[in-house]
Amino acid sequence: MAPLSHLSIRARLVWGAALVLLAFLAGAGWAVQQAHADSVRAARFARLQATIYLLMAGAELNAQGALLMPAALAEPRLSVPASGLYANIANADRGEEWQSASTLGLNPPFQRQLATGEWRFETLVAPPAQRGDQAEAAAAFLAATYAVKWSDKAHTATLVFSVLEDKAVLDRELAAFKGTLWRWLGGTGLLLLFTQTLLLRWGLAPLARMTREIQHIERGEQTRVQGSYPRELAGLTHNLNTLIDQERARQTRYKHALDDLAHSLKTPLAVLRAALPEPSQLPKLVAEQVSRMDDIVGHQLGRAGASGAARFAPQLALAPILQRVCDSLAKVYLDKQLVFNVDCPPELTWRIDEGDAFEMLGNVLDNAAKWARHSVSVRLWLQAGRLCLRVIDDGPGFGDRQAVLQRRVRLDEQVPGHGIGLAVVSDLVASHQGELTLSRAQAGGAQLDIVLPAA
């Protein structure tokens, strides 16, 4: 048998339901069986008590005070030998007793001593010495005994009425009920288990369908989990699709990063190639271009490693990141003496990967700093559960707004860069299902707005 940890969910539920059902039916069956046994036993004792009342109705004392009983008794079984119902009346005062004809050849264990007015209901077992040839198989008896002070006009006597019934009759009745009860419970249990199995199969069908869809995705037959699933699985399917989209976006970023890396390295390589005829300038140019290529490679590798999707990222404080980016750019563009006006609440947090935050803020602010004359204003705030970013510079503004977002397009070849900064930002914003808008600021210059929805 496979270890329990390897059992399928369906097998666990079926086995669990079977065990619970078995325990419930066993407990219910035992309770019903005991209740029925108590009820039947009480009914038997009530019948024995009624038989005693019948005997009392027929009992008389003759002129000498001796007990007289009618020849024909109201209970026919008392007149049939070995019928299973036996009666005895003991007259303690005269030392005599009367026994029913059913005791012929038998010596049942009648109770002959009892306090006057007392009823006793019990189970008696005949001692081995008292067992006759026919009593061996009926050693146990249900007994009802009653002692009464009997008196008529002339005599008074203490009579002890005792009625016994063969317990085998009760045992057979209980055994028959027990067999019927457990057969019905067993059949009901099997029917319920079969019904539960069908219900579990129906209930787990969405999981099986999801498994098939994932297998189709693995084989390339479909791109996403497309089926409609119950509410409990809707979040899981959404997360699976998010992971799939994230992985595809990562692969696309790797492809673009390698493509952009090759494009970005063309300029340093061309400079080195052009310097080959001038050996005196070669060491300086090699050092400069190698440093530049190292920066390019580091930048592209960092961009390729950006996570893109933010659903599984932790909450990140954005104010420190924004301040670090502005401080770094102020050093890079030190010759322009740029002023960065930052408006970001210190408590503002957002669910985003740290690499994505640096990549997005770094590129938009770097682009603004390249074109700005004196100042760059940046504002971060939350509005209606969305993250809003606005960057304004006092430069010439955007010319061809669509071209700005294309890879390797530079509106002014005299401005340093590789033509991929805002294209990278556009890709990142798209991976976050956000919006990027380029416009002209009211005071002139360029205005860039980014709105990211909650992950």
C-alpha positions in Angstrom: 0.0 0.0 0.0 1.3 3.4 -0.9 2.3 5.8 2.0 -0.5 8.0 3.1 1.3 11.1 2.0 1.2 9.8 -1.6 -2.6 9.2 -1.6 -4.6 11.3 -4.0 -7.1 13.8 -2.7 -9.9 11.6 -4.0 -8.6 8.5 -2.2 -8.1 10.5 1.0 -11.7 11.8 0.9 -13.1 8.4 0.0 -11.2 6.6 2.8 -12.0 9.3 5.3 -15.7 9.3 4.4 -15.7 5.5 4.6 -14.2 5.5 8.1 -16.5 8.2 9.3 -19.5 6.4 7.9 -18.4 3.1 9.4 -17.9 4.7 12.8 -21.3 6.4 12.6 -23.2 3.3 11.4 -21.5 1.2 14.0 -22.4 3.6 16.8 -25.9 4.1 15.5 -26.4 0.3 15.1 -25.1 -0.5 18.6 -27.4 2.2 20.1 -30.4 0.9 18.2 -29.6 -2.7 19.1 -29.3 -1.8 22.8 -32.5 0.2 22.8 -34.4 -2.6 21.0 -33.0 -5.2 23.5 -34.0 -3.0 26.5 -37.4 -2.5 25.0 -38.0 -6.2 24.2 -36.7 -7.2 27.6 -39.1 -4.7 29.3 -42.0 -6.0 27.2 -41.2 -9.6 28.2 -41.1 -8.6 31.9 -44.4 -6.8 31.4 -45.9 -9.9 29.9 -44.6 -12.0 32.8 -46.2 -9.5 35.2 -49.5 -9.8 33.4 -49.3 -13.6 33.7 -48.8 -13.2 37.5 -52.0 -11.0 37.6 -53.8 -13.8 35.7 -52.6 -16.3 38.2 -53.7 -14.1 41.1 -57.2 -13.7 39.4 -57.6 -17.5 39.4 -56.1 -18.3 42.9 -58.4 -19.3 45.8 -58.0 -20.7 49.3 -60.3 -23.7 50.3 -61.9 -24.2 53.6 -58.6 -25.6 55.0 -56.6 -22.7 53.8 -55.0 -24.7 51.0 -54.4 -23.1 47.6 -56.7 -24.0 44.8 -56.1 -23.2 41.1 -58.4 -23.7 38.1 -57.7 -26.7 35.8 -57.8 -24.4 32.7 -55.6 -21.4 32.9 -56.0 -18.2 31.0 -52.5 -18.5 29.6 -52.5 -21.7 27.4 -48.7 -22.1 27.4 -48.8 -22.9 31.2 -50.7 -26.0 30.3 -48.3 -27.3 27.7 -45.2 -29.2 29.0 -41.9 -27.6 28.2 -43.6 -24.7 26.5 -41.0 -22.2 27.7 -43.3 -20.5 30.1 -43.5 -21.8 33.7 -45.3 -20.7 36.9 -45.0 -21.5 40.5 -47.0 -20.3 43.6 -45.4 -21.0 47.0 -47.5 -20.9 50.2 -44.9 -20.1 52.8 -47.3 -20.5 55.7 -48.3 -24.1 54.8 -45.0 -25.2 53.1 -46.7 -26.1 49.9 -46.6 -24.9 46.4 -48.4 -25.1 43.0 -46.6 -25.5 39.7 -48.0 -25.2 36.2 -48.3 -28.3 33.9 -45.6 -26.8 31.7 -43.0 -27.7 34.4 -43.6 -31.4 33.9 -40.2 -33.2 34.1 -38.4 -29.9 34.7 -37.1 -28.1 37.8 -36.9 -24.4 36.9 -35.2 -22.1 39.4 -38.2 -20.4 40.9 -37.8 -17.7 43.5 -39.7 -18.8 46.6 -38.6 -16.2 49.2 -39.6 -12.5 48.8 -40.8 -9.7 51.1 -44.5 -9.1 51.0 -45.6 -6.5 48.4 -42.3 -6.6 46.5 -41.9 -7.1 42.8 -38.6 -8.6 41.4 -37.6 -8.9 37.7 -34.4 -10.7 37.0 -32.6 -13.2 34.9 -32.1 -16.6 36.6 -29.7 -19.4 35.7 -30.5 -22.9 36.7 -27.7 -24.5 38.7 -26.1 -27.6 37.0 -27.6 -29.9 39.6 -31.1 -28.7 38.8 -30.9 -29.1 35.0 -33.0 -31.9 33.7 -32.5 -33.7 30.5 -34.5 -31.1 28.6 -33.2 -28.0 30.4 -29.6 -28.2 29.3 -30.2 -25.9 26.3 -32.4 -23.5 28.3 -30.5 -22.8 31.4 -31.3 -19.1 31.6 -34.8 -17.7 32.4 -36.5 -14.3 32.6 -38.2 -14.3 36.0 -40.9 -12.1 37.5 -41.8 -12.7 41.2 -44.3 -11.1 43.5 -45.1 -11.8 47.1 -48.6 -10.9 48.5 -50.5 -11.3 51.8 -53.5 -13.3 50.6 -56.7 -13.4 52.7 -60.3 -14.4 52.3 -63.1 -14.6 54.7 -61.6 -17.4 56.8 -57.9 -17.7 56.0 -54.8 -15.6 55.4 -51.7 -16.8 53.6 -48.4 -15.4 52.2 -48.2 -16.4 48.6 -45.2 -15.9 46.3 -46.1 -15.9 42.6 -43.2 -16.7 40.3 -43.3 -16.9 36.5 -40.3 -17.9 34.3 -39.8 -17.7 30.6 -37.1 -19.4 28.7 -34.5 -16.7 27.8 -33.7 -18.6 24.6 -37.0 -17.2 23.1 -35.7 -13.6 23.8 -32.3 -14.4 22.5 -33.7 -15.7 19.2 -35.8 -12.6 18.8 -32.9 -10.3 19.5 -30.6 -12.3 17.2 -33.1 -12.1 14.4 -33.5 -8.3 14.9 -29.7 -7.9 15.1 -29.2 -9.8 11.8 -31.9 -7.7 10.1 -30.6 -4.5 11.5 -26.9 -5.0 10.5 -27.9 -6.2 7.0 -29.9 -3.0 6.5 -27.2 -0.8 8.0 -24.6 -2.5 5.8 -26.6 -2.1 2.7 -27.4 1.5 3.6 -23.7 2.1 4.3 -22.6 0.7 0.9 -25.3 2.8 -0.8 -24.2 6.0 1.0 -20.5 5.3 0.3 -21.3 4.8 -3.4 -23.3 8.1 -3.4 -20.4 9.9 -1.6 -17.9 8.5 -4.1 -20.1 9.9 -7.0 -20.4 13.3 -5.2 -16.7 13.5 -4.6 -16.0 12.6 -8.2 -18.3 15.4 -9.2 -16.9 17.8 -6.7 -13.3 17.1 -7.7 -14.0 17.3 -11.4 -12.8 20.9 -11.7 -9.4 19.9 -10.3 -9.1 17.1 -12.8 -10.1 19.5 -15.6 -7.5 22.0 -14.3 -4.9 19.2 -14.4 -5.7 18.5 -18.0 -5.4 22.1 -18.9 -2.0 22.4 -17.3 -0.9 19.4 -19.2 -2.1 21.0 -22.4 -0.1 24.1 -21.5 3.0 22.0 -20.9 2.6 20.4 -24.3 2.1 23.8 -25.9 -1.5 23.1 -26.9 -2.8 26.2 -25.2 -1.3 29.3 -23.5 -3.4 29.9 -20.4 -5.9 28.2 -18.1 -9.0 29.1 -19.9 -11.9 27.1 -18.3 -14.5 28.5 -15.9 -13.9 27.2 -12.4 -15.7 27.4 -9.0 -15.0 30.3 -6.7 -12.6 28.3 -4.6 -10.4 27.7 -7.6 -10.8 31.0 -9.3 -8.0 32.6 -7.3 -5.7 29.6 -8.1 -6.4 29.8 -11.8 -5.7 33.5 -11.8 -2.4 33.0 -10.0 -1.4 30.3 -12.4 -2.2 32.5 -15.4 -0.2 35.3 -13.7 2.8 33.0 -13.2 2.5 31.9 -16.8 2.3 35.5 -18.1 5.2 36.5 -15.8 7.4 33.7 -17.2 6.5 34.6 -20.8 7.2 38.3 -20.0 10.6 37.3 -18.5 11.5 35.4 -21.6 10.5 38.4 -23.7 12.6 40.7 -21.6 15.6 38.3 -21.9 15.2 38.4 -25.7 14.9 42.2 -25.8 17.7 42.6 -23.4 20.0 40.5 -25.5 18.9 42.3 -28.6 19.3 45.7 -27.0 22.7 44.7 -25.6 23.9 43.8 -29.1 22.6 47.1 -30.4 24.1 49.1 -27.5 27.6 47.6 -28.0 27.7 48.6 -31.6 28.7 52.2 -30.8 31.7 51.3 -28.5 32.9 48.7 -30.9 32.7 51.1 -33.8 34.7 53.7 -31.8 37.4 51.0 -31.1 37.4 50.0 -34.7 37.9 53.6 -35.8 40.7 54.1 -33.4 42.8 51.2 -34.7 44.8 53.3 -37.2 45.8 55.6 -34.3 47.8 53.5 -31.8 48.6 56.5 -29.6 44.9 57.0 -28.7 44.1 53.4 -28.4 44.8 52.7 -24.7 42.7 55.7 -23.6 39.8 54.8 -25.9 40.0 51.1 -25.0 39.7 52.0 -21.3 36.8 54.4 -21.9 34.9 52.1 -24.2 35.5 49.0 -22.0 34.1 51.0 -19.0 31.2 52.0 -21.1 30.5 48.5 -22.3 30.7 47.2 -18.7 28.0 49.8 -17.7 25.9 48.7 -20.7 26.2 45.0 -19.9 25.4 45.6 -16.2 22.4 47.8 -17.1 21.0 45.3 -19.6 21.5 42.3 -17.2 19.8 44.2 -14.4 16.8 45.1 -16.7 16.6 41.4 -17.9 16.3 40.3 -14.3 13.4 42.6 -13.4 10.4 40.6 -12.3 7.7 42.4 -14.2 4.7 41.0 -12.3 4.0 42.4 -8.9 1.3 40.1 -7.6 3.8 38.1 -5.4 6.1 41.0 -4.5 6.1 42.4 -1.0 5.0 45.9 -0.1 7.9 48.3 -0.9 8.5 51.8 0.4 9.0 54.0 -2.7 10.2 57.3 -1.1 13.8 56.0 -0.3 14.1 54.5 -3.8 13.0 57.7 -5.5 15.4 59.7 -3.4 18.3 57.4 -4.2 17.6 57.7 -7.9 17.4 61.5 -7.8 20.6 61.7 -5.8 22.4 59.5 -8.3 21.1 61.4 -11.3 22.1 64.7 -9.7 25.7 63.4 -9.7 25.5 62.1 -13.2 24.3 65.5 -14.5 26.3 67.6 -12.2 27.4 69.9 -15.0 23.7 70.9 -15.6 23.1 71.8 -11.9 19.7 70.2 -12.1 17.2 70.7 -9.3 15.0 67.6 -8.5 11.7 68.5 -6.9 10.4 65.4 -5.2 6.9 65.0 -3.8 6.3 61.5 -2.3 4.8 60.7 1.1 7.3 58.8 3.2 4.7 56.2 4.2 3.8 55.4 0.6 4.2 51.7 -0.1 3.3 49.6 -3.2 3.5 45.9 -4.1 6.3 45.9 -6.7 9.6 44.2 -7.2 12.5 46.4 -6.1 14.4 45.9 -9.4 11.3 47.0 -11.3 10.9 50.1 -9.2 14.6 51.1 -9.7 14.3 50.4 -13.5 11.1 52.3 -14.0 12.0 55.4 -11.9 15.6 55.4 -13.1 14.6 55.4 -16.8 11.9 58.0 -16.6 14.0 60.4 -14.5 17.1 59.8 -16.5 15.1 60.6 -19.7 13.8 63.8 -18.0 17.3 64.8 -16.8 18.8 64.4 -20.3 16.3 66.9 -21.7 15.8 69.2 -18.7 17.4 72.6 -18.7 17.2 73.5 -15.0 14.7 71.3 -13.1 12.8 68.0 -12.9 9.7 67.5 -10.9 8.5 64.1 -9.8 5.4 63.2 -7.8 4.2 59.8 -6.5 0.8 59.4 -4.9 -2.1 56.9 -4.4 -5.5 57.5 -6.0 -8.5 55.1 -5.9 -6.2 52.2 -5.0 -3.8 52.9 -7.9 -0.2 54.2 -7.9 0.3 57.4 -9.9 3.7 58.8 -11.1 4.1 62.1 -12.8 7.5 63.4 -14.1 7.8 66.9 -15.6 10.9 68.6 -17.0 11.5 72.0 -18.4 13.1 70.8 -21.6 11.7 71.0 -25.2 9.0 68.4 -24.7 8.2 65.3 -26.7 8.1 65.6 -30.5 6.9 62.3 -31.9 5.3 60.7 -28.8 4.9 57.3 -30.4 8.4 57.1 -31.7 9.8 57.9 -28.2 8.4 54.6 -26.9 10.0 52.6 -29.7 13.2 50.7 -29.2 16.4 52.3 -30.5 14.6 55.5 -31.6 16.4 58.7 -30.5 14.8 62.0 -31.2 18.1 63.8 -31.0 21.2 61.9 -31.9 23.3 64.6 -30.1 21.8 63.6 -26.8 23.6 60.6 -25.2 21.8 57.4 -24.9 20.9 54.1 -26.6 17.3 54.8 -27.5 15.8 52.1 -25.3 15.0 53.9 -21.9 11.4 54.8 -22.3 10.8 51.6 -24.4 11.9 49.6 -21.4 9.5 51.7 -19.2 6.7 51.0 -21.6 7.4 47.3 -21.4 7.4 47.3 -17.6 4.2 49.3 -17.4 2.5 46.9 -19.7 3.7 43.9 -17.7 2.0 45.6 -14.7 -1.2 46.1 -16.7 -0.7 49.9 -16.2 -0.9 53.0 -18.4 1.8 55.3 -19.7 0.9 58.7 -21.1 3.2 61.3 -22.7 2.0 64.9 -22.9 3.1 68.5 -22.8 3.3 70.2 -19.4 1.3 73.4 -18.8 4.5 75.4 -18.3 6.1 73.8 -21.3 8.4 70.8 -21.3 7.6 67.1 -21.2 5.1 65.4 -18.9 5.1 61.7 -18.3 2.3 60.0 -16.4 2.2 56.3 -15.2 -0.7 54.7 -13.5 -0.4 51.2 -12.1 -3.4 49.2 -10.8 -3.2 47.2 -7.6 -1.7 43.7 -8.1 
